[in-house]
Amino acid sequence: MGWMSRVKDFFGVQDMTTGKPMNKLIQFSLPLLIGNLAQQLYNTVDSIVVGKYIGDTALAAVGTAGPILNLLLVLLIGVATGASILASQYFGAKDRDGLSRVVGSTIVLTALSGIVMMVLGFFASPFLIGLIAPPAEVADGAVIYLKIIFLGMLGSAAYNILSGVLRGMGDSFYPLVYLVIACLLNIVLDILFVARFNMGVAGVAWATIIAQALSGTLCLIRLVGMKHLIDVNRKTLIPDGPITRRLCMLGLPAGVTQALFSMSAIVVQGLTNSLGTAVIAANVAIMRVDGFAMMPNFTFGTASTTFVGQNIGARQIERARQGIRDLLKLALITSGVLVACILLFGRYLIMLFTDTEDVITIGIYGLRWLSLGYIAFAVSQVLQGAMRGAGETMIPMWISIIATIVIRLPLAYLLAYLTRSEAWPNGNPQALFASLLISWLLSMVMTVIAHRKGAWRRRLPEELRE
């Protein structure tokens, strides 16, 4: 018990308004990073099991479903972002009543959004898969996978939103524990349903939603049990009008950003599908590796939001600035190490998903292109996370719109058109990766300019705008 108690003390609820910023950020970020990696393991294990036990066509089906799934998750993303920002600010201000009303309103919104997404996603899946016109052998598996995933959307909503509230309150330890438990369950069920019971793509989907339901339930139990910080009762579970409106206003830009990003991914998926099953399968493998490489960046972005949010709530603007500087150092060092690993071991990473040489070759080129952008993406995530923590969610939204819709989409199709050849009549797949890299680099430039100009400070309390 002694060591477990010390671990919980080190990784427990973090009040980021006191102590050395770097130490607090590391304490908060480590379990968050492990948790993000574990969450990414969900999809990666799905892909490995599908690719190894069923084949490249099934792997392509799971990958094809991804952009559609992300599009329909926009409501959850919006609620989660707004709730996390408000939780961090009320926690930093030591406002128990306000924090309790944020948590209660969020629990109700989580249930409502989960049910809405479940119904919409289940019935819209065939239509949405048809829009991107994957090869016939891929489409059927993608529809089956999506329908089952959406049946379990309430569990996914509970984990993604309520874990965000816990992190906003400085608790990254328990979401990690719950996620690791769910991830282990997912791995066991994946192998059992696919390798033992031959359930195919459906087995992978059932394993995922069962594990997500467990992690979401555990987060709810944790929040309700935090009686030393909040009150969750009949009164606080009645949605608070002003808090709900503020939560939605803060979360709306994040939801819109995710929607636009997902729609652009669907459009690009259409281009990917036109390049053949081998490119689709390679792209799935690349995106799974990319997901792991991105996790530190997303982790530092979340840490930036929480740290800045808590310190804005506590009226400590200079401490918030110091935290941003420290996070940039951590993010750049971590990204540099990851880029080196990907460049050295990229082939072996792609081989985890497939034994097909053509798919492996495409995957290696893709990883080399994308690895160059991870350092730029790290800078963008930290600075945009800081803006969100201060309550400014519009500027990151506009940067994402410009980088994704205005730049990446037309560039992908233009490069594909310019690289047509006898071997690649619809364009070289490297056009997909080059366009993504360029959009990341330009996003970083816009984010740095926006942060240095300081327009986001208008969201701060008046006395902190100096």
MARROVEX-40681 format. One record per residue (C-alpha): residue in three letters; chain; x, y, z. Coordinates in pm, whole numbers. Example, Ala and Ser with C-alpha at 12.3 -4.5 7.8 and 13.67 -1.06 7.14 Angstrom:
BEGIN
ALA | A | 1230 | -450 | 780
SER | A | 1367 | -106 | 714
***
This chain:
BEGIN
MET | A | 0 | 0 | 0
GLY | A | 290 | 235 | 74
TRP | A | 419 | 254 | -281
MET | A | 68 | 285 | -424
SER | A | -4 | 574 | -189
ARG | A | 315 | 750 | -295
VAL | A | 228 | 701 | -662
LYS | A | -118 | 851 | -606
ASP | A | 33 | 1144 | -417
PHE | A | 278 | 1210 | -701
PHE | A | 28 | 1160 | -984
GLY | A | -292 | 1260 | -804
VAL | A | -494 | 1581 | -836
GLN | A | -248 | 1858 | -921
ASP | A | -296 | 2216 | -805
MET | A | -88 | 2385 | -1073
THR | A | -110 | 2727 | -913
THR | A | 169 | 2641 | -664
GLY | A | 514 | 2481 | -681
LYS | A | 770 | 2482 | -961
PRO | A | 590 | 2495 | -1298
MET | A | 821 | 2240 | -1464
ASN | A | 776 | 1986 | -1184
LYS | A | 397 | 2027 | -1187
LEU | A | 384 | 1994 | -1563
ILE | A | 591 | 1675 | -1563
GLN | A | 379 | 1525 | -1282
PHE | A | 63 | 1604 | -1478
SER | A | 195 | 1515 | -1824
LEU | A | 351 | 1175 | -1751
PRO | A | 30 | 988 | -1663
LEU | A | -155 | 1185 | -1929
LEU | A | 101 | 1079 | -2190
ILE | A | 84 | 716 | -2084
GLY | A | -294 | 738 | -2093
ASN | A | -295 | 892 | -2441
LEU | A | -60 | 621 | -2564
ALA | A | -287 | 356 | -2411
GLN | A | -588 | 511 | -2583
GLN | A | -407 | 506 | -2913
LEU | A | -334 | 140 | -2845
TYR | A | -707 | 76 | -2881
ASN | A | -705 | 151 | -3252
THR | A | -357 | 13 | -3309
VAL | A | -435 | -327 | -3160
ASP | A | -754 | -334 | -3365
SER | A | -551 | -271 | -3679
ILE | A | -278 | -523 | -3597
VAL | A | -531 | -796 | -3519
VAL | A | -734 | -717 | -3830
GLY | A | -430 | -693 | -4059
LYS | A | -263 | -1010 | -3930
TYR | A | -567 | -1234 | -3874
ILE | A | -811 | -1116 | -4145
GLY | A | -610 | -932 | -4412
ASP | A | -540 | -604 | -4588
THR | A | -900 | -561 | -4710
ALA | A | -1034 | -573 | -4354
LEU | A | -755 | -339 | -4243
ALA | A | -863 | -96 | -4513
ALA | A | -1227 | -124 | -4393
VAL | A | -1137 | -22 | -4038
GLY | A | -925 | 266 | -4169
THR | A | -1200 | 384 | -4405
ALA | A | -1442 | 406 | -4113
GLY | A | -1204 | 629 | -3913
PRO | A | -1270 | 970 | -4076
ILE | A | -1648 | 909 | -4067
LEU | A | -1629 | 821 | -3698
ASN | A | -1427 | 1134 | -3623
LEU | A | -1680 | 1350 | -3809
LEU | A | -1966 | 1231 | -3592
LEU | A | -1763 | 1280 | -3272
VAL | A | -1769 | 1658 | -3307
LEU | A | -2040 | 1703 | -3045
LEU | A | -1836 | 1508 | -2791
ILE | A | -1522 | 1705 | -2874
GLY | A | -1703 | 2034 | -2820
VAL | A | -1852 | 1934 | -2484
ALA | A | -1520 | 1785 | -2366
THR | A | -1319 | 2097 | -2458
GLY | A | -1557 | 2343 | -2294
ALA | A | -1592 | 2131 | -1980
SER | A | -1215 | 2089 | -1941
ILE | A | -1150 | 2464 | -1976
LEU | A | -1422 | 2559 | -1726
ALA | A | -1317 | 2287 | -1480
SER | A | -956 | 2410 | -1481
GLN | A | -1056 | 2774 | -1432
TYR | A | -1304 | 2708 | -1149
PHE | A | -1057 | 2468 | -985
GLY | A | -781 | 2730 | -1002
ALA | A | -1016 | 2989 | -852
LYS | A | -1102 | 2745 | -566
ASP | A | -1473 | 2793 | -645
ARG | A | -1636 | 2472 | -514
ASP | A | -1991 | 2574 | -604
GLY | A | -1901 | 2676 | -958
LEU | A | -1692 | 2363 | -1011
SER | A | -1977 | 2145 | -885
ARG | A | -2220 | 2309 | -1128
VAL | A | -1972 | 2257 | -1414
VAL | A | -1939 | 1886 | -1331
GLY | A | -2313 | 1832 | -1287
SER | A | -2400 | 2009 | -1612
THR | A | -2128 | 1815 | -1794
ILE | A | -2258 | 1478 | -1674
VAL | A | -2604 | 1557 | -1813
LEU | A | -2461 | 1687 | -2143
THR | A | -2246 | 1374 | -2171
ALA | A | -2551 | 1149 | -2149
LEU | A | -2747 | 1356 | -2400
SER | A | -2463 | 1388 | -2652
GLY | A | -2380 | 1016 | -2627
ILE | A | -2739 | 917 | -2704
VAL | A | -2766 | 1162 | -2995
MET | A | -2441 | 1037 | -3150
MET | A | -2544 | 673 | -3103
VAL | A | -2871 | 717 | -3293
LEU | A | -2735 | 943 | -3567
GLY | A | -2423 | 739 | -3626
PHE | A | -2593 | 399 | -3638
PHE | A | -2852 | 493 | -3899
ALA | A | -2625 | 722 | -4104
SER | A | -2331 | 479 | -4135
PRO | A | -2423 | 318 | -4472
PHE | A | -2495 | 657 | -4630
LEU | A | -2173 | 813 | -4503
ILE | A | -1953 | 523 | -4612
GLY | A | -2120 | 544 | -4953
LEU | A | -2020 | 910 | -4984
ILE | A | -1650 | 829 | -4994
ALA | A | -1700 | 535 | -5232
PRO | A | -1442 | 285 | -5107
PRO | A | -1385 | -33 | -5309
ALA | A | -1681 | -272 | -5279
GLU | A | -1482 | -527 | -5082
VAL | A | -1394 | -259 | -4827
ALA | A | -1733 | -87 | -4791
ASP | A | -1928 | -372 | -4628
GLY | A | -1674 | -420 | -4349
ALA | A | -1655 | -45 | -4288
VAL | A | -2034 | -19 | -4241
ILE | A | -2042 | -311 | -3998
TYR | A | -1755 | -166 | -3795
LEU | A | -1912 | 181 | -3777
LYS | A | -2258 | 62 | -3676
ILE | A | -2126 | -140 | -3382
ILE | A | -1893 | 141 | -3268
PHE | A | -2186 | 382 | -3258
LEU | A | -2394 | 139 | -3054
GLY | A | -2136 | 191 | -2779
MET | A | -2111 | 568 | -2817
LEU | A | -2244 | 641 | -2468
GLY | A | -1941 | 470 | -2311
SER | A | -1704 | 656 | -2541
ALA | A | -1874 | 987 | -2457
ALA | A | -1848 | 918 | -2084
TYR | A | -1475 | 847 | -2098
ASN | A | -1371 | 1122 | -2339
ILE | A | -1574 | 1399 | -2172
LEU | A | -1551 | 1304 | -1805
SER | A | -1179 | 1224 | -1823
GLY | A | -1136 | 1574 | -1967
VAL | A | -1311 | 1718 | -1662
LEU | A | -1086 | 1518 | -1431
ARG | A | -778 | 1644 | -1614
GLY | A | -905 | 2000 | -1599
MET | A | -914 | 1953 | -1221
GLY | A | -552 | 1836 | -1234
ASP | A | -626 | 1461 | -1205
SER | A | -445 | 1271 | -1478
PHE | A | -373 | 961 | -1265
TYR | A | -715 | 799 | -1241
PRO | A | -805 | 850 | -1608
LEU | A | -476 | 672 | -1682
VAL | A | -558 | 378 | -1453
TYR | A | -905 | 339 | -1604
LEU | A | -773 | 361 | -1957
VAL | A | -501 | 102 | -1899
ILE | A | -761 | -136 | -1755
ALA | A | -988 | -80 | -2055
CYS | A | -698 | -115 | -2299
LEU | A | -594 | -450 | -2155
LEU | A | -954 | -569 | -2174
ASN | A | -971 | -450 | -2534
ILE | A | -659 | -648 | -2629
VAL | A | -790 | -968 | -2469
LEU | A | -1133 | -931 | -2633
ASP | A | -978 | -845 | -2973
ILE | A | -781 | -1167 | -2980
LEU | A | -1069 | -1369 | -2835
PHE | A | -1337 | -1240 | -3074
VAL | A | -1124 | -1237 | -3391
ALA | A | -865 | -1514 | -3354
ARG | A | -1077 | -1755 | -3149
PHE | A | -1439 | -1688 | -3247
ASN | A | -1370 | -1565 | -3605
MET | A | -1603 | -1266 | -3568
GLY | A | -1402 | -1058 | -3818
VAL | A | -1431 | -679 | -3821
ALA | A | -1742 | -699 | -3599
GLY | A | -1538 | -867 | -3326
VAL | A | -1290 | -580 | -3319
ALA | A | -1572 | -327 | -3289
TRP | A | -1745 | -517 | -3005
ALA | A | -1417 | -543 | -2814
THR | A | -1368 | -167 | -2843
ILE | A | -1712 | -61 | -2722
ILE | A | -1711 | -302 | -2426
ALA | A | -1375 | -164 | -2310
GLN | A | -1488 | 197 | -2362
ALA | A | -1804 | 137 | -2158
LEU | A | -1590 | 18 | -1867
SER | A | -1355 | 319 | -1876
GLY | A | -1646 | 564 | -1903
THR | A | -1827 | 408 | -1607
LEU | A | -1512 | 425 | -1393
CYS | A | -1466 | 796 | -1473
LEU | A | -1824 | 867 | -1368
ILE | A | -1775 | 681 | -1040
ARG | A | -1453 | 873 | -973
LEU | A | -1616 | 1214 | -1030
VAL | A | -1916 | 1135 | -812
GLY | A | -1681 | 1017 | -538
MET | A | -1467 | 1335 | -525
LYS | A | -1668 | 1477 | -236
HIS | A | -1369 | 1668 | -99
LEU | A | -1372 | 1891 | -409
ILE | A | -1723 | 1889 | -557
ASP | A | -2086 | 1813 | -479
VAL | A | -2267 | 1589 | -726
ASN | A | -2630 | 1572 | -622
ARG | A | -2983 | 1629 | -749
LYS | A | -2931 | 2006 | -740
THR | A | -2602 | 2020 | -932
LEU | A | -2726 | 1764 | -1188
ILE | A | -2983 | 2015 | -1306
PRO | A | -2799 | 2188 | -1596
ASP | A | -2698 | 2542 | -1499
GLY | A | -2805 | 2780 | -1776
PRO | A | -2514 | 3030 | -1775
ILE | A | -2252 | 2757 | -1724
THR | A | -2402 | 2539 | -1996
ARG | A | -2406 | 2830 | -2240
ARG | A | -2046 | 2921 | -2156
LEU | A | -1940 | 2558 | -2184
CYS | A | -2100 | 2534 | -2528
MET | A | -1949 | 2865 | -2643
LEU | A | -1601 | 2755 | -2535
GLY | A | -1645 | 2411 | -2689
LEU | A | -1814 | 2517 | -3012
PRO | A | -1496 | 2629 | -3193
ALA | A | -1325 | 2299 | -3099
GLY | A | -1628 | 2107 | -3228
VAL | A | -1634 | 2308 | -3550
THR | A | -1261 | 2257 | -3592
GLN | A | -1298 | 1881 | -3549
ALA | A | -1593 | 1875 | -3789
LEU | A | -1401 | 2060 | -4059
PHE | A | -1090 | 1850 | -4001
SER | A | -1298 | 1531 | -4027
MET | A | -1479 | 1646 | -4339
SER | A | -1148 | 1730 | -4503
ALA | A | -1018 | 1387 | -4398
ILE | A | -1323 | 1230 | -4562
VAL | A | -1254 | 1422 | -4882
VAL | A | -887 | 1317 | -4871
GLN | A | -1003 | 961 | -4795
GLY | A | -1190 | 973 | -5123
LEU | A | -860 | 1058 | -5296
THR | A | -687 | 781 | -5100
ASN | A | -954 | 530 | -5203
SER | A | -897 | 616 | -5571
LEU | A | -533 | 508 | -5535
GLY | A | -619 | 146 | -5454
THR | A | -645 | -98 | -5163
ALA | A | -268 | -111 | -5104
VAL | A | -256 | 267 | -5048
ILE | A | -561 | 253 | -4820
ALA | A | -401 | -22 | -4610
ALA | A | -65 | 160 | -4598
ASN | A | -239 | 480 | -4494
VAL | A | -410 | 298 | -4206
ALA | A | -72 | 169 | -4083
ILE | A | 84 | 516 | -4120
MET | A | -198 | 682 | -3929
ARG | A | -168 | 430 | -3646
VAL | A | 205 | 501 | -3609
ASP | A | 132 | 871 | -3655
GLY | A | -121 | 848 | -3372
PHE | A | 149 | 734 | -3132
ALA | A | 392 | 998 | -3255
MET | A | 128 | 1267 | -3207
MET | A | 37 | 1164 | -2852
PRO | A | 314 | 1363 | -2679
ASN | A | 206 | 1672 | -2874
PHE | A | -159 | 1629 | -2776
THR | A | -47 | 1561 | -2419
PHE | A | 148 | 1884 | -2396
GLY | A | -142 | 2071 | -2557
THR | A | -380 | 1940 | -2287
ALA | A | -126 | 2016 | -2015
SER | A | -92 | 2369 | -2153
THR | A | -469 | 2421 | -2142
THR | A | -497 | 2291 | -1785
PHE | A | -194 | 2478 | -1653
VAL | A | -289 | 2810 | -1810
GLY | A | -656 | 2764 | -1718
GLN | A | -582 | 2700 | -1351
ASN | A | -338 | 2990 | -1327
ILE | A | -572 | 3228 | -1509
GLY | A | -838 | 3128 | -1256
ALA | A | -588 | 3204 | -978
ARG | A | -489 | 3537 | -1146
GLN | A | -125 | 3431 | -1194
ILE | A | -46 | 3537 | -1550
GLU | A | 335 | 3535 | -1520
ARG | A | 327 | 3180 | -1385
ALA | A | 113 | 3083 | -1683
ARG | A | 375 | 3231 | -1919
GLN | A | 654 | 3038 | -1745
GLY | A | 457 | 2716 | -1783
ILE | A | 420 | 2777 | -2157
ARG | A | 797 | 2823 | -2193
ASP | A | 867 | 2505 | -1997
LEU | A | 619 | 2305 | -2202
LEU | A | 775 | 2421 | -2528
LYS | A | 1111 | 2285 | -2411
LEU | A | 957 | 1949 | -2315
ALA | A | 760 | 1925 | -2640
LEU | A | 1056 | 2004 | -2866
ILE | A | 1290 | 1756 | -2695
THR | A | 1029 | 1479 | -2699
SER | A | 937 | 1536 | -3062
GLY | A | 1301 | 1534 | -3166
VAL | A | 1355 | 1193 | -3005
LEU | A | 1040 | 1054 | -3168
VAL | A | 1140 | 1177 | -3513
ALA | A | 1477 | 1003 | -3478
CYS | A | 1307 | 677 | -3377
ILE | A | 1062 | 689 | -3667
LEU | A | 1337 | 755 | -3920
LEU | A | 1544 | 466 | -3782
PHE | A | 1271 | 207 | -3725
GLY | A | 991 | 310 | -3964
ARG | A | 1002 | -11 | -4168
TYR | A | 963 | -232 | -3863
LEU | A | 673 | -20 | -3737
ILE | A | 481 | -63 | -4064
MET | A | 556 | -438 | -4061
LEU | A | 355 | -469 | -3740
PHE | A | 42 | -425 | -3952
THR | A | 112 | -606 | -4277
ASP | A | 350 | -843 | -4453
THR | A | 269 | -709 | -4802
GLU | A | 584 | -550 | -4949
ASP | A | 401 | -288 | -5159
VAL | A | 209 | -170 | -4854
ILE | A | 529 | -158 | -4646
THR | A | 711 | 51 | -4909
ILE | A | 430 | 308 | -4930
GLY | A | 415 | 319 | -4551
ILE | A | 785 | 391 | -4513
TYR | A | 769 | 688 | -4751
GLY | A | 465 | 821 | -4570
LEU | A | 632 | 810 | -4229
ARG | A | 941 | 987 | -4360
TRP | A | 728 | 1274 | -4491
LEU | A | 521 | 1311 | -4175
SER | A | 809 | 1279 | -3928
LEU | A | 943 | 1613 | -4049
GLY | A | 627 | 1786 | -3929
TYR | A | 603 | 1652 | -3573
ILE | A | 828 | 1920 | -3425
ALA | A | 621 | 2193 | -3591
PHE | A | 302 | 2032 | -3464
ALA | A | 444 | 2024 | -3110
VAL | A | 485 | 2403 | -3111
SER | A | 132 | 2452 | -3245
GLN | A | -25 | 2229 | -2981
VAL | A | 143 | 2398 | -2683
LEU | A | 63 | 2752 | -2796
GLN | A | -293 | 2671 | -2906
GLY | A | -350 | 2485 | -2578
ALA | A | -241 | 2798 | -2390
MET | A | -490 | 3008 | -2585
ARG | A | -771 | 2766 | -2501
GLY | A | -674 | 2768 | -2133
ALA | A | -716 | 3145 | -2137
GLY | A | -1062 | 3102 | -2288
GLU | A | -965 | 3192 | -2646
THR | A | -1089 | 2907 | -2867
MET | A | -1167 | 3105 | -3184
ILE | A | -809 | 3175 | -3295
PRO | A | -705 | 2805 | -3289
MET | A | -1025 | 2727 | -3481
TRP | A | -946 | 2975 | -3759
ILE | A | -587 | 2855 | -3784
SER | A | -711 | 2498 | -3822
ILE | A | -964 | 2600 | -4087
ILE | A | -699 | 2779 | -4292
ALA | A | -440 | 2502 | -4257
THR | A | -680 | 2214 | -4321
ILE | A | -949 | 2343 | -4557
VAL | A | -779 | 2628 | -4743
ILE | A | -432 | 2476 | -4774
ARG | A | -428 | 2099 | -4725
LEU | A | -736 | 1994 | -4925
PRO | A | -666 | 2167 | -5257
LEU | A | -294 | 2099 | -5224
ALA | A | -348 | 1723 | -5187
TYR | A | -554 | 1708 | -5507
LEU | A | -318 | 1941 | -5693
LEU | A | -11 | 1735 | -5601
ALA | A | -192 | 1413 | -5689
TYR | A | -282 | 1557 | -6029
LEU | A | 75 | 1673 | -6093
THR | A | 226 | 1334 | -5996
ARG | A | 11 | 1114 | -6221
SER | A | 207 | 847 | -6404
GLU | A | 165 | 509 | -6565
ALA | A | 233 | 344 | -6229
TRP | A | 4 | 587 | -6046
PRO | A | -270 | 698 | -6290
ASN | A | -463 | 885 | -6016
GLY | A | -154 | 1038 | -5855
ASN | A | 139 | 934 | -5638
PRO | A | 38 | 857 | -5274
GLN | A | 324 | 1078 | -5156
ALA | A | 102 | 1372 | -5253
LEU | A | -116 | 1286 | -4952
PHE | A | 174 | 1306 | -4709
ALA | A | 343 | 1610 | -4861
SER | A | 22 | 1813 | -4840
LEU | A | -23 | 1721 | -4473
LEU | A | 336 | 1817 | -4389
ILE | A | 302 | 2157 | -4559
SER | A | -23 | 2230 | -4374
TRP | A | 142 | 2150 | -4037
LEU | A | 434 | 2382 | -4108
LEU | A | 209 | 2671 | -4209
SER | A | -16 | 2607 | -3908
MET | A | 286 | 2643 | -3680
VAL | A | 383 | 2974 | -3843
MET | A | 29 | 3113 | -3801
THR | A | 10 | 2993 | -3439
VAL | A | 342 | 3154 | -3341
ILE | A | 238 | 3483 | -3502
ALA | A | -102 | 3478 | -3328
HIS | A | 55 | 3401 | -2992
ARG | A | 321 | 3670 | -3021
LYS | A | 68 | 3932 | -3130
GLY | A | -130 | 3851 | -2816
ALA | A | -482 | 3890 | -2957
TRP | A | -593 | 3597 | -2738
ARG | A | -532 | 3806 | -2425
ARG | A | -863 | 3984 | -2477
ARG | A | -1023 | 3676 | -2322
LEU | A | -832 | 3728 | -1998
PRO | A | -972 | 3912 | -1696
GLU | A | -912 | 4284 | -1751
GLU | A | -642 | 4314 | -1483
LEU | A | -433 | 4041 | -1653
ARG | A | -423 | 4185 | -2005
GLU | A | -100 | 4380 | -1965
***
